[in-house]
Amino acid sequence: MFLIPYGRRNKSLANKSRDIFDIDNLFDDFFNDSFMPAWFMENTQMRVDVKENDREYIVEADLPGVNKENINIELDNDRLTIAVERNEEINVEKENYIRRERRSGSFCRSFYVENVIEDKVTAKFENGVLTIVLPKKEPTPKKRNRIEIK
């Protein structure tokens, strides 16, 4: 037994009515829609890798589809915070209907990074990946204070 896909939007068929209660069109539009509901979209939690070596911390965050202008990075009291705000609007005009959809949201992640030279922190955003380099301060030897017992 072979299954052959059937295209509901075949141009050779007579024009079907675009009734909003037509269940076949509803599912066809739903699963072929580029603006899928949130449960089919990627997780809104950003994926982040934090690497450390002797000289620096390197933070890489995957932010596909985000504009650089919508990213906010702050370093305050040894806490690095990456915040992103997304605002999307889709306007589609076809034969006899207009569809306008909007989606907005924000998310952020914070990391504790100690002994960072705050003035030398750099960040770049390329191909959907945010890379932050946080140089470390020179380690200071632990000072021991010997206390004499009297």
N, C-alpha and C positions, 0 to 999 in steps of 0.2 A: 504494500500500500504506500503510495507516495503522496506527500502533501505539497501542494502548489500554492504559493502565496497569491492572494487575491487583492488587487489594488482597488480600494473603494473609490479612489479619485480618478479612475480611468476616464479619459476624455471621450472615449467612444460611447460611453453609457449616456443615457439621457440625463439632462441636468437634474440633479437631486435637489430637493428643497433644502434650504439651510435652516431647518427648524432647530431651535435650541434644545428641544426635547428629544431629538433624534439620537438615540443611545449610540448607534454606530459612529456617527460623526463626533459625538462627545469623546468617546475613547480614542478615536483616530486623532483628533485635535490634541487631546491631553498628552498622549505618549509621543507625539511628534512635535510638541511645543518646545521652543528653546527656552521658555520662561517656566521651568518646571516648579512645582510646589517645593517648599523647604525640605520636606522629608526625602525628596529625590536629589536635592542639591548636595554639594559637598558640605562637610561638617564646618560649622562656623568657627570652630576652634582652630587657631593657626598652629601649624606644625613648626616647631623650633628645635634646632640643634645648638647646644652650647658646648664649645670645645675650650680646653685650657692647655696652655703650655707655660714654659718658664717666664715668658715675656708678656703674654696677653691672653685675654679671653676673646673668643670669636663666636659671635651669635649669628646664626643663619635662620631666617624665618621665611617660609614659603607663603607668598601672598599673591597667587595668580589672580589676574583680573582686577587688581587694585591699582589705582593711580598714586604716584609718588606724593601728590599734594594731599592725599587723604591719610597719610601715615604721620603719626606724632611719636617722637622718641624723647624720653626724658630720663635723666640720671639724677636722682635725689637721695642723699643719705645712703649710698651704696645699693640703691634699688633702681635697676633698669626697667623701665616700663615702655612697652611698645603698644600703641593704641591705633586702631584702624576704624575708619567710618566709611561705610559704603552706601551710596545712594544710586539706585538704578531706575531708569524709566524706559519702558518699551512702548513705542507707538507703532501700530501696524494698521494700515488702511488697505482693505481688500474690497472686492466687488461691491458689496452692499452692507458692510459693517466696519466699524472702527473699534479697535481694541487698544486700550491704554492701561498699562499696568505699572505699578510702582512698588519698589522694594527698598527698604533701608534698614540698616542695622549697624551695630558697632561691636567690637570685641577688643580685648586687650590681654596682655600677658605681662607678668612682672617676674624679675629674677634678682636674687641677691648676688652682687658682685663686689667683693671687698678689695681694698688697696688699688683703686683705679686712678690713673692720672686723668682727671675729668677734662682738662683743657686739650688733651690729645686724642679724644675719642673721635673715630671717623665712622661714617656710614655711607653705603652706596646701595642703590636699588637698580637691579639689572635683570631682565627676563623673568620678572615675577619673584625674584629672590632678594630679600633685604639682608645685607651683610653688615654687621656692626663689629668693629675692632676696638677693644677696650684695653689699652696698654696698662700694664701693672706698674706700681711704684717699686722702686728698688727695695728688696727686702732688707730690713734693718736687723742686725743681730740682737738677739734678746739680751737685754742688760740684766745682769744679776746683781742684786744688792744683798751682800752678806751682812747679816745683823749679828752683832756680838751679844752673847749672853753674859750678863753681869751677875 
